Amino acid sequence: MTAHSKHINALLVERVGYERRGLTDRVRQIDDALRELGYEHDYLTETATITPDTERAIKPKARKRTKG
C-alpha cells in the first residue's frame, strides 16, 4: 500500500463520516480532493446531495392549559 492509496483511504473514511452527519458541503470538498488524486468511483457525485436542501416545517407543540 502506497502513501497515495493510504491518503485516498483516509479521505474515503472521512467522507463516510461527513455523509452520515449530512454535511454535504464537506462531502463535495472530499470528492474534489479524491478526484485530484485520480480516484473515481460511482458514488462520487458532482453535487453530493445526500438530503434535500429544503427546510421542513415543524408543527409547533400544543400549549398546555393551566387551571386558574
N, C-alpha and C positions, 0 to 999 in steps of 0.2 A: 504494500500500500504506500503510495507516494504522498508527499506533503500536499500535493494538489488535490488528491482524492480525499484526504483527511479534512481539508478545508471544505470541500463540497459536502461531505457527510455532516460536518458540523453545521453548515448552513441549512441542510435539509432538516436536521433535528430542531434547529431554531425556528424554521418555517412552520413546522408542525405545532409548536407551542403558540406561535402567533395566530395560526389558523384556529386553534381551539379557543383562544381568547377573543377572536373576532376582530383582530387588528389588521384590517385589510390594507391599510397604507404600508405597514411594515412588511406584510406578505409580498406586496408589489416590489418593495425595495430588495427583499431577499431574492425574488425571482430575477430581478435585473442583475444582481450580483452573480447568481448562478449562470445566467446567460453569458456574462462577461468571462466566466471561467470555462465556457464552452459546454456547459451542461444543458441538455434539452430533454424534456420529458413531457408526456401528455398532460400531466396535471399542472404544469407551469402555465399560468394564464396571463393574458395581457392586462386584464383589469383586476384579477384575483378577487372577484366578489364572492364572498362566502355567505354573507347575509345581506338582505336588502338594505339599501342605504336610507330607506324611508323610515320616518318615525311612526310609531304606533300609538294611537290614542288609548289611554287607560281610563276606564270608568272610575270616577272618584268613589271612595268608600262612603257608605251611608253614615250620616251623623247619628250618634246615639242621643235619644231624647232623655232629658232629666225631668224627674218629677219635681214639681215645685209650686 
